[in-house]
């Protein structure tokens, strides 16, 4: 099952495809669209002004609004390939210059997630590797069992600094809200908070949603346990959860994020490379049997983002038992960060560690991929 078929059909009908953006997102969108299963030609990259911009990317010309005149038709398909925060201003600028056929494939968008999922699935099929989706697995034979008593608890991480959202989230009412970083504020926004009982809530600025993960590990005994975010949710409902509880599925992961040229290279671009080396050192010292997977993931093109997953309790516990000592090692070895964004490095490293752990265990676990919905703020 491939996602976003209608959009892909629209792209294939386009006589020209132009990606708006010249940053990492645009580079990765181009790599995906030009590979299987799409094999779409990219006719150019576009920016508002070419000042300090490259002449070409991947041998493909870069235009701005001025140089595009007479070269790029107004009915061309423009794919916005940037970070989410730039979307509205780019849409306004494109419409002002007469471009109307616009598709948003920004970093957090559901569409970009689907496009990456399709590309990764195709890679697995070509290499004869297993690839399963939650929808397809549950369609096979797992009906709702009225007598099933297994519990599934999926927590949604909240913070007192959350931004207002633009959507009604009542469809996610089955999630359990948990306040992360509760020890760092007097504002109490959830009944369940990560500063209750045994906790590491005070580490939230570095650990992000992992302080909530730690609390869940120490305090929840449901048969399946999961984690998502106030703006990032698994596309599930109570019917699907009941079928999951009756299934033989061990782990649900999000659709993977694809990195070009490699996972390590993109981490180096976005974060601090020495932190990556300290993570590898931690694995080498504490869990050397995971080193082959760590090297494979760093040199490969995918990882599972956002520290989002649902797993059987036994697997959840084993993962956390493995994960937190590695993170503590990194915390001791890595330098302090003045930048608030880079201070979240423990959370960033954990996304890649989740991938390494699941890669190591993929032969003895039934792992499936579930769709993620990103809520705009």
C-alpha positions in Angstrom: 0.0 0.0 0.0 1.5 3.3 -1.1 0.4 6.6 0.4 -0.6 9.9 -1.3 -1.4 8.3 -4.7 -3.6 11.3 -5.8 -0.7 13.7 -5.2 1.8 11.5 -7.0 -0.5 11.2 -10.0 -0.8 15.0 -10.1 3.0 15.3 -10.0 3.4 12.7 -12.8 1.0 14.7 -15.0 3.1 17.9 -14.5 5.1 19.1 -17.5 7.5 20.9 -15.1 8.3 20.3 -11.4 10.1 23.0 -9.5 11.1 22.7 -5.8 10.9 25.9 -3.8 13.9 25.9 -1.5 17.6 25.2 -1.7 18.2 23.9 1.8 18.4 20.4 3.2 14.7 19.7 3.0 14.7 20.6 -0.7 17.7 18.4 -1.3 16.0 15.4 0.4 12.7 16.0 -1.4 14.6 16.0 -4.7 16.4 12.8 -3.8 13.1 11.0 -3.0 11.1 12.2 -6.0 13.9 11.2 -8.4 14.2 7.7 -7.0 11.8 4.8 -7.1 8.9 4.5 -6.9 8.5 8.0 -8.4 11.3 8.6 -10.9 10.1 12.1 -11.4 12.3 14.7 -13.2 13.1 17.9 -11.2 13.3 20.8 -13.6 14.7 23.4 -11.1 14.9 24.8 -7.7 13.5 28.2 -6.8 14.1 30.9 -4.2 12.9 34.5 -3.8 16.3 36.0 -4.5 19.5 34.3 -5.8 21.8 36.3 -3.6 24.2 33.9 -1.8 22.4 31.0 -3.5 24.1 28.3 -5.6 23.8 28.3 -9.4 22.9 24.6 -9.4 22.0 21.8 -7.0 22.6 18.2 -8.1 23.3 19.7 -11.5 19.8 21.2 -11.6 19.5 25.0 -12.1 18.4 27.4 -9.3 16.1 30.2 -10.2 14.6 33.2 -8.4 11.5 35.0 -9.4 13.4 37.4 -11.7 15.4 34.7 -13.6 12.4 32.4 -13.9 10.5 34.9 -16.1 10.2 33.4 -19.6 11.8 30.2 -18.5 9.4 28.6 -16.1 5.7 28.6 -17.0 3.2 30.0 -14.6 1.2 26.7 -14.6 4.3 24.7 -13.5 3.9 22.6 -10.3 5.7 24.2 -7.4 6.6 21.9 -4.5 7.4 23.9 -1.4 10.3 22.1 0.2 11.3 24.0 3.3 10.8 24.1 7.1 7.2 24.5 8.2 7.7 28.0 9.6 8.3 29.5 6.1 5.3 27.9 4.4 2.8 30.8 4.6 5.2 33.6 3.5 6.3 31.4 0.5 2.7 30.7 -0.5 1.9 34.4 -0.5 5.0 35.2 -2.6 4.3 32.5 -5.1 0.7 33.6 -5.6 1.8 37.2 -5.9 4.1 36.2 -8.8 1.3 34.2 -10.5 2.1 30.6 -9.5 -1.1 28.8 -8.5 -0.3 25.1 -8.8 1.4 24.7 -5.4 2.0 21.6 -3.3 3.3 21.8 0.2 5.9 19.2 1.1 7.4 20.9 4.1 9.5 19.0 6.7 6.7 18.3 9.2 3.9 17.8 6.7 2.0 14.6 6.5 2.6 14.5 2.7 6.4 14.6 3.1 6.1 11.8 5.7 4.0 9.7 3.2 6.5 10.4 0.3 9.4 9.2 2.5 7.5 6.2 3.6 6.8 5.2 0.0 10.5 5.6 -0.9 11.7 3.6 2.1 9.2 0.8 1.4 10.4 0.6 -2.2 14.0 0.4 -1.0 13.0 -2.5 1.2 11.2 -4.3 -1.6 14.2 -3.9 -4.0 16.6 -5.3 -1.3 14.1 -8.1 -0.3 13.9 -6.7 3.2 10.7 -6.9 5.4 8.5 -3.9 5.4 5.1 -3.9 7.2 2.5 -1.3 7.7 0.1 -1.3 10.7 -2.9 -1.0 8.4 -2.0 -4.0 6.2 -1.1 -6.2 9.1 -4.4 -5.5 10.9 -6.3 -6.2 7.8 -4.9 -9.7 7.4 -6.6 -11.6 10.2 -6.8 -9.7 13.5 -10.4 -8.9 14.4 -11.5 -7.1 17.5 -11.6 -9.6 20.4 -14.4 -8.7 22.8 -12.8 -10.8 25.5 -9.4 -9.4 25.2 -8.3 -7.7 28.4 -5.0 -6.3 27.2 -4.5 -2.6 27.9 -2.8 -0.2 25.5 -1.7 3.1 27.0 -0.4 5.7 24.5 0.7 8.9 26.2 0.8 12.3 24.5 3.5 14.6 25.8 2.5 18.1 26.8 4.4 21.1 28.1 3.4 24.4 29.7 5.1 26.1 26.7 2.9 24.3 24.1 1.8 26.5 21.2 -2.0 26.9 20.5 -3.1 24.5 17.9 -5.3 25.0 14.8 -7.2 21.7 14.8 -9.8 19.9 16.9 -8.0 17.0 18.5 -11.0 15.1 19.8 -10.1 12.2 17.5 -7.1 11.6 19.8 -9.2 11.5 23.0 -7.9 8.0 23.7 -4.4 9.3 24.4 -3.3 9.9 27.9 -1.8 13.4 28.4 1.4 13.7 30.4 3.2 16.9 31.3 6.9 16.8 30.6 9.3 19.0 32.5 6.8 19.6 35.2 9.6 20.0 37.8 10.7 23.2 36.0 7.5 25.1 36.3 4.7 25.8 38.8 2.1 25.4 36.0 0.3 22.1 36.2 -1.5 21.4 32.9 -2.0 17.6 33.2 -3.2 15.2 35.9 -0.2 13.0 35.1 3.1 14.7 35.3 6.7 13.5 35.0 7.8 14.9 38.4 5.6 12.4 40.3 7.4 9.6 42.1 10.7 8.3 40.6 11.6 10.7 37.9 14.2 12.8 35.9 11.8 15.7 35.2 14.5 18.2 36.1 16.5 17.0 33.0 13.8 18.0 30.6 15.7 20.8 28.8 18.2 18.2 27.6 16.0 15.1 27.5 12.8 16.6 26.0 10.0 14.0 25.8 12.3 11.4 27.3 11.6 12.6 30.9 8.0 11.6 30.2 9.3 8.3 28.7 11.3 7.6 31.8 8.3 8.2 34.1 6.1 5.9 32.0 8.8 3.2 32.1 8.9 3.4 35.9 5.1 3.8 36.5 3.0 2.1 33.9 2.2 -1.6 33.6 -0.1 -1.8 30.6 0.4 -4.6 28.0 1.3 -2.1 25.3 2.8 1.4 26.0 3.4 4.2 23.6 4.5 7.8 23.3 3.5 10.7 21.0 3.4 14.5 21.1 0.9 17.2 21.4 1.6 18.1 17.7 2.5 14.6 16.5 0.1 11.8 16.8 -0.3 8.2 15.5 -3.3 8.0 13.2 -5.1 5.5 15.3 -8.5 5.2 16.9 -10.0 2.9 19.6 -11.1 0.3 17.1 -7.5 0.0 15.7 -6.1 -0.1 19.3 -8.4 -3.1 20.1 -7.3 -4.9 17.0 -3.7 -4.2 17.9 -4.2 -5.6 21.3 -5.4 -8.9 19.7 -2.6 -9.1 17.2 1.0 -10.5 17.2 2.5 -7.1 16.5 5.4 -6.2 18.8 6.2 -2.6 17.9 4.6 0.2 16.0 7.0 2.9 14.6 6.4 6.0 12.6 7.2 6.2 8.9 11.0 6.7 8.7 12.7 10.0 8.0 15.1 9.8 5.1 18.5 11.6 5.2 20.8 12.3 2.3 23.7 11.8 2.0 23.6 9.9 5.3 22.1 10.0 8.8 25.4 11.0 10.3 26.0 13.7 7.7 22.6 15.3 8.3 23.1 15.1 12.1 26.5 16.9 11.6 24.7 19.5 9.5 21.9 20.2 12.1 23.6 19.5 15.4 27.0 19.0 17.0 29.1 16.2 15.5 31.1 15.5 18.6 27.9 14.5 20.4 27.4 11.8 17.8 30.9 10.4 18.4 30.2 10.4 22.2 27.0 8.4 21.5 29.1 5.8 19.5 31.6 5.7 22.3 28.8 5.0 24.8 27.5 2.1 22.7 31.0 0.7 22.3 31.6 0.8 26.0 28.1 -0.2 27.3 26.5 -2.3 24.6 29.2 -3.3 22.0 26.9 -5.9 20.4 24.9 -2.9 19.0 27.9 -1.4 17.2 27.3 -3.0 13.8 23.8 -1.6 13.7 25.1 1.8 15.0 27.5 2.0 12.0 24.9 0.8 9.6 22.4 3.4 10.7 25.0 6.3 10.7 26.1 5.4 7.1 22.5 4.7 6.0 19.6 7.0 4.9 16.9 6.5 7.5 15.9 6.8 11.1 12.7 6.9 13.2 12.0 10.4 14.4 10.4 12.0 17.4 11.0 9.2 19.9 7.5 8.0 19.0 6.7 4.3 19.2 4.2 1.8 20.7 5.6 -1.5 22.1 4.7 -4.5 24.2 5.6 -3.8 27.8 8.5 -6.3 27.9 10.1 -4.6 24.8 9.3 -1.1 26.1 11.1 -2.0 29.4 14.1 -3.6 27.6 14.5 -0.6 25.4 14.4 1.9 28.2 16.8 -0.3 30.3 19.2 -0.1 27.3 18.6 3.5 26.4 18.9 5.5 29.6 22.4 4.4 30.6 23.7 5.3 27.1 22.1 8.8 27.4 23.6 9.2 30.9 27.0 8.4 29.5 26.5 11.0 26.8 25.3 13.6 29.3 28.5 13.1 31.3 30.8 13.2 28.2 29.3 15.9 26.0 30.0 19.6 26.5 27.4 21.9 27.9 25.4 23.9 25.2 24.7 27.6 25.3 22.2 27.3 22.5 18.7 26.3 23.8 18.0 24.3 20.7 21.3 22.3 20.8 20.8 21.8 24.5 18.1 19.3 23.5 20.9 17.0 22.1 19.9 14.0 24.4 16.5 13.9 22.7 18.0 14.2 19.2 20.5 11.3 19.9 17.7 9.2 21.3 15.8 9.3 18.0 18.8 7.6 16.3 19.3 5.2 19.2 15.6 4.1 18.9 16.5 3.2 15.3 19.7 1.4 16.2 17.8 -0.7 18.9 15.0 -1.6 16.5 17.5 -2.5 13.7 19.4 -4.8 16.1 16.1 -6.6 17.1 14.3 -6.6 13.8 14.8 -10.3 13.1 13.0 -11.4 16.3 10.4 -8.6 16.6 7.3 -8.0 14.4 7.8 -4.3 13.7 5.2 -2.3 11.7 5.0 1.3 10.5 2.1 3.6 11.4 1.1 6.9 9.9 1.9 10.1 11.9 -0.3 13.3 11.8 1.4 16.6 12.4 -0.9 19.3 13.8 -0.2 22.9 12.8 0.1 25.5 15.4 
